[in-house]
Every structure is written in structure tokens, then in C-alpha cells.
Amino acid sequence: MLIHGGTIINEGRTFKGDILIQNDRIEKIIEGGITEIPKGVKVIDATGKFIIPGVIDDQVHFREPGLTHKGDIGEGSRAAAAGGVTSFMDMPNVKPPTVTNELLREKQQIARENAVVNYSFYLGATVDNIDEIRNIDPHTTCGVKVFMGSSTGNMLVDSPEALERIFAESPVLIATHCEDTPTINRNLALLQEMLGDNIPTYCHPVIRSREACYKSSSLAAALAHKHNSRLHILHLSTEEEVTLLDEGPRKEKRITGEVCVHHLWFNSKAYITKGSLVKWNPAIKAESDRKALLQGLNEHRLDVVATDHAPHLPEEKAGVYTKSASGGPMVQHSLVVMLELMERGEITLENVVDKMCHAPADIFHVEERGYLREGYKADIAIFEKHPWTVRKRNLRYKCGWSPLEGMTFTYKVATTIVNGQIVYNNGKINEKVRGEMLTFY
């Protein structure tokens, strides 16, 4: 297969070129383009289009097993493919929670049968599953997920002794959700005392406050420093938390951070018009935080852009504040949102590619993906300047809604290639394709 006539964005460079694919790998990158197309080669005409490595989303909640009324691995992977995402890392808060290696293998099998893009799964930490963590296979497991706040059941790890063991002994990267639960509970109790059940959604960042985030994130960073752990703090939402991350070359960092597209796209004013549709944990906060997070990306202090894709049915998002679910679907639209921020001049195209494709591969030590390199797996996204509007009819989410409905975006994903196979092209999914399990060095 030959991708011909496009503009390649890769490793900080933008240039005209062609990509020759043989089986599942990139065989050759021809800067300036090929002079003569070989016979028998399938040609993808990328004239006027942009070619990047496939996006790697390091945080999704595809809801399988146990919560498949609102999402599943097959559906989520197809939405990902439509958004130029060729690999995902899925979270353990399902039913039953993925807190044993046996349950981890069961999820891998579900993905092997149903996912049209590449996949990996986190093992969830609990207060007492350190033996499972010790026995993780580092070659096939992206990381350990630690809910240091905002979880239910035994996946909330707030025991100092358990946290010490996890940070000291995990053989793989530790990914944390950091919000201090006692702080949140105090804030909620105060508002309930004043307002009862009539708490407006715009109070969400007051309840799940910047203090709650920083208190928990700084504890995670302190534990990582103490034990020299590999720590990846997920969905940072405040200016202050960026200062907790390591500086310097990315591959030398021990403490890294992720920001989600909704924290870069929306600010707290969105609660007025969209209500619970923009209710996420951690909360969307002030415009000053949004700008600081973008600055963190542009200064390479913040490392990864992801989605925290977390679908709920509309009825689960409705109702009073204390009953409405937090989270929303984003995996189909993350790339076009970031390209829109690029179009506005808030981030460069090269940096979008760096933070969505290269950085996850570097931080998680993904083998042979995340870059357009000869010999690497042919995971590729092709997009074009083609304005379009998000409507219910073009959503690929089982939950049937998006907080972006009615918004028009400048760029559109045209083609997604996974392991050398076209999985998405001009609105259609190739149902014959199946992704591969990610491996890690």
C-alpha cells in the first residue's frame, strides 16, 4: 500500500512525502514523494491531506464488562478509529473491577475478538491486591491505575500503608486519579447544608476544588519521589498541578502528566449552557487553568493529551447534581478538537502530534508504535481540511450524545490505518479488521 501525495507531520517536522506499507509495517518513507508508483501497489491518494501516526489514547473507559448498556470495547474502538485513534488503554473500573491478572486476561480476550484498533488494559489497585500488582506482566500491561480519590468500593486507595506498598513495588507505570476525597466531602456537605438538593452544576469545580486536586496530586508526586516510581498523573485540571511534573527530556522523566481534551476545550462558563453534559471528574475549571494547561503543553511540561472517554446514558447524566453521573464520550473527537485549537493558534500542529502520538509511546514504553518510522507498525491517521458539524446522526457512541453537538470543526479524519489495514475510510468501518494487543519494553 502506498499513501501518496500528502503532508507528513512527524517528530517535529512537516514535509511532503509518501509512505510505503508492506504487510503490517512501514517499509519506506519517501521524502518529497515517489517518482514512479510500483505496479500492484494499492494507492491511497492523500493529496491535500495530512498524514500523522495514529493517536494513542492512554485513558478510556469502554465500560466492558458489566456496564455495556452505555459502552463496550467493540463500539468504543470503532468510535476511536473514526477519530484517528489507533490504540487505546482502558481503565479497570468496570463490573467486576479489573483487579486481578485473571480478569485482565479476560478483558484482553474480549478486545482480541472485538476491537478494531490496538488495545491495552490497566490493572486496578486496591488496598489489598499488592500480590496481583507484583505479578503483572510488564510486557503486556500498560500500567496500574490508582484511584487516590473519586471511586467506589475497594478501588479507592486512601490507605497510606497501601499507597506506600504500591509505589514501592509496582513493576510498571503507576497512573493516578488524584482528588482528595475528604476535601470533596467537606465541600459537598457545606453546599448541601445551604442548598439541599438544589446545587447547580456550576458548583462542581467548587466541590471538586483545585485544593482537592493539588492535595492528592502532590501526595502522589511525593510518594513517587520517595520510591523513584514511574508516576503518570492523569487528567490534570489546574495550573498548580503542572508544577509537580518533572522537567527535562521526556524519556528521562519519572513523573509525567496527562491533560484531557475537555479541560483544554471548555472552561467553567460551559456549565451555564451545557450543565451536567460537561460534568467530569476532575471538574472543568477556570479559563486561567485552561490557558495554563495549554501553556504546559507548549512548554513541554505537560506530556500527554488524552480523553478520559467515559460514556453514560442521557438519563444517567440528568437529574439533580448529586445524582448526575460524571464523564462523557470524547474518543471520536479528540483529534479534531486539538486541530481546532491549532487552527486558533493555541498549539502547533507538530505539538498536537507530539502529545497525542509520540508522548504516550515514549512514556508507556510502547513497542514500535507512536511514530512514523521505517520498520514500525503502520498505525496511521490521515485528516483533511473539511469543515463539518457534530450531529447525533454522525456520532458513533452507543450512549447517543456528545457535549460537542452543534459545534463545527475545521478538520475531519478521512482514513485510519491499523497495522497496515484500512479500518476507517470516508465514514465507513472495515469490520474485518482486528487490532493487536500493545506490548511494552
Secondary structure, DSSP 8 states (H G I E B T S, - for coil): -EEEEEEEEETTEEEEEEEEEETTEEEEEEET--SS--TT--EEE-TTEEEEE-EEEEEE---TTT-TTT--HHHHHHHHHHTTEEEEEE-S-SSS-S-SHHHHHHHHHHHHHH-SSEEEE-EE--TT-HHHHHT--TTT---EEEESSS--GGGB---HHHHHHHHHH-SS-EEEE---HHHHHHHHHHHHHHHTT---GGGHHHHS-HHHHHHHHHHHHHHHHHHT--EEE-S--STGGGGGS--S-GGG-SEEEEEEHHHHH--TTHHHHHGGGG--SS----HHHHHHHHHHHHTTSS-EEE--B----HHHH-SSTTTS------TTTHHHHHHHHHHTTSS-HHHHHIIIIIHHHHHHTBTT-SS--TTSB--EEEEEEEEEE--GGG---TT---TTTT-EEEEEEEEEEETTEEEEETTEE-TT----B--B-
